């Protein structure tokens, strides 16, 4: 009886260790596929798609916020009838989830943004705003950066947008701005996007 009990205990321990290992390892097998599927679903629209040519990157220059906050501000203070200037907002955990991608009405309706002072560029560019002040504080959170990389890589592939058309707000020809701030990891983003593109 003692031998049988010992074998049962050993077998139980082995099964527990195996199950724990699988529980930890399995999610990593399909992470890339899940992210791709999630982004595709998030970006799906029920109207004819615009022929987007650029992606413009922004920070909110605030410590907190979310798409609803910014939409309210743009409607009430800026008097913009379409509200939220951006197509997407990526949260930092203060107002929305850390790395959460919020989809604006401008994307759902496939209409121009109001995220730069250059209206010609607004008509052909996807505006993405990360919550945070990357001029005064550190750059995006890891989750924000991962979400941004996935989102931009998807647009780059879907609309054949070259890396040279993935720009910071400060690179747009208009009145001067530091957006998205000196601590925004632009070079790292382009490097990550390049590594995801086929050779």
C-alpha positions in Angstrom: 0.0 0.0 0.0 2.8 2.4 0.8 4.5 1.8 -2.6 1.2 2.5 -4.4 0.6 5.6 -2.4 4.2 6.8 -3.1 3.6 6.2 -6.9 0.3 8.1 -6.7 2.0 11.0 -5.0 4.9 11.0 -7.5 2.5 10.8 -10.4 0.5 13.6 -9.0 3.5 15.8 -8.5 4.7 15.1 -12.1 1.3 15.9 -13.5 1.1 19.1 -11.5 4.5 20.2 -12.8 3.6 19.3 -16.3 0.3 21.1 -16.2 1.9 24.2 -14.6 4.5 24.2 -17.4 1.9 23.9 -20.1 -0.2 26.6 -18.5 2.8 29.0 -18.5 4.1 28.0 -21.9 1.0 27.6 -24.1 -0.1 31.3 -24.2 3.2 32.2 -25.8 2.5 29.8 -28.7 -0.3 31.8 -30.1 0.3 35.3 -28.8 1.3 36.8 -32.2 -1.7 35.2 -33.9 -4.0 36.4 -31.2 -2.7 40.0 -31.4 -3.0 40.0 -35.2 -6.6 38.7 -35.0 -7.4 41.2 -32.2 -6.1 44.2 -34.2 -8.0 43.1 -37.3 -11.2 42.9 -35.4 -10.6 46.2 -33.7 -9.9 47.9 -37.0 -12.8 46.4 -39.0 -15.2 49.0 -40.3 -18.6 48.7 -41.9 -18.0 51.5 -44.5 -15.7 51.9 -47.5 -12.2 52.2 -46.3 -10.1 55.3 -46.9 -6.9 54.9 -48.8 -4.6 55.8 -45.8 -1.0 56.9 -46.7 0.5 58.0 -43.4 0.4 57.3 -39.7 1.0 60.3 -37.4 2.0 59.7 -33.8 1.0 61.8 -30.9 1.0 62.0 -27.1 -1.8 63.6 -25.1 0.6 65.7 -23.1 -1.5 64.7 -20.0 -0.8 62.2 -17.3 -4.2 60.6 -17.7 -7.2 60.4 -20.0 -9.0 58.3 -22.5 -10.9 58.6 -25.8 -14.1 59.8 -24.1 -12.3 62.6 -22.2 -10.5 63.8 -25.3 -13.7 63.5 -27.4 -15.6 65.7 -24.9 -12.8 68.3 -24.8 -12.6 68.4 -28.6 -16.4 68.8 -29.0 -17.0 71.3 -26.2 -13.8 73.3 -26.2 -12.5 73.0 -29.8 -16.1 72.9 -31.2 -15.2 70.1 -33.6 -18.4 68.4 -34.8 -16.7 65.0 -35.2 -15.2 65.2 -31.7 -12.1 63.2 -31.0 -9.3 64.4 -33.2 -7.5 61.0 -33.4 -8.5 57.7 -34.9 -7.1 55.7 -32.0 -6.1 56.4 -28.4 -3.8 54.0 -26.5 -4.2 54.2 -22.7 -1.5 54.2 -20.0 -3.6 52.8 -17.1 -4.8 56.2 -15.9 -8.2 56.6 -17.4 -8.3 53.5 -19.5 -6.4 50.2 -19.5 -2.6 50.2 -19.8 -2.1 49.4 -23.5 -5.8 49.5 -24.2 -6.5 50.6 -27.8 -9.6 52.7 -28.0 -11.2 53.2 -31.4 -12.6 56.7 -32.3 -15.6 57.5 -34.4 -13.4 59.0 -37.1 -11.9 55.5 -37.7 -15.3 53.8 -37.6 -16.6 56.3 -40.1 -13.3 56.4 -42.1 -13.2 60.2 -42.0 -10.3 62.6 -41.7 -8.7 63.4 -38.4 -8.1 66.8 -36.8 -4.8 65.8 -35.2 -2.5 68.1 -37.1 -2.8 71.7 -38.4 -2.1 70.3 -41.9 -5.6 69.5 -43.3 -4.2 67.9 -46.4 -2.3 65.4 -44.3 -5.2 64.8 -41.9 -7.2 63.6 -44.9 -4.8 60.8 -45.7 -3.2 60.0 -42.3 -4.2 57.8 -39.3 -3.9 59.7 -36.1 -2.8 57.7 -33.0 -2.5 59.3 -29.6 -0.8 57.7 -26.6 -1.9 58.9 -23.2 1.0 60.5 -21.4 3.5 63.4 -21.5 6.6 62.1 -23.2 8.3 65.5 -23.3 8.4 65.9 -19.5 7.9 62.3 -18.3 9.3 59.0 -19.4 8.2 57.4 -22.7 5.2 55.1 -23.2 4.6 52.1 -20.9 5.7 48.7 -22.2 2.1 47.8 -22.9 1.4 51.0 -24.8 4.5 50.5 -26.9 3.5 46.9 -27.7 0.0 48.0 -28.7 1.3 50.8 -30.8 3.8 48.5 -32.5 1.0 46.0 -33.3 -1.3 48.7 -34.6 1.2 50.5 -36.8 2.6 47.2 -38.2 -1.0 46.2 -39.1 -1.6 49.5 -40.9 1.8 49.4 -42.6 0.9 46.0 -44.1 -2.7 46.6 -44.8 -2.3 50.0 -46.5 1.2 49.5 -47.8 2.5 52.5 -45.7 6.3 52.8 -45.8 8.3 53.5 -42.7 9.0 57.0 -44.1 5.3 57.7 -43.8 5.2 56.8 -40.1 5.9 60.2 -38.6 5.8 62.0 -35.3 3.5 65.0 -35.1 6.6 67.2 -34.7 7.7 66.1 -38.2 4.6 67.5 -39.9 5.1 70.8 -41.7 3.0 73.2 -39.6 3.4 75.4 -36.5 6.1 74.0 -34.1 5.3 71.3 -31.7 7.3 68.9 -29.6 4.6 66.2 -29.8 5.0 63.3 -29.1 7.9 64.5 -26.9 11.6 63.9 -26.7 11.2 60.6 -24.7 9.0 59.0 -27.4 11.0 55.9 -28.7 10.5 56.7 -32.4 13.6 54.9 -33.6 12.8 51.8 -31.6 9.3 51.8 -33.1 10.6 52.0 -36.6 13.1 49.3 -35.9 10.4 47.0 -34.5 8.1 47.7 -37.5 11.0 46.9 -39.8 11.7 43.6 -38.1 8.1 42.6 -38.6 8.0 43.3 -42.3 8.9 40.6 -44.8 12.3 40.9 -46.5 
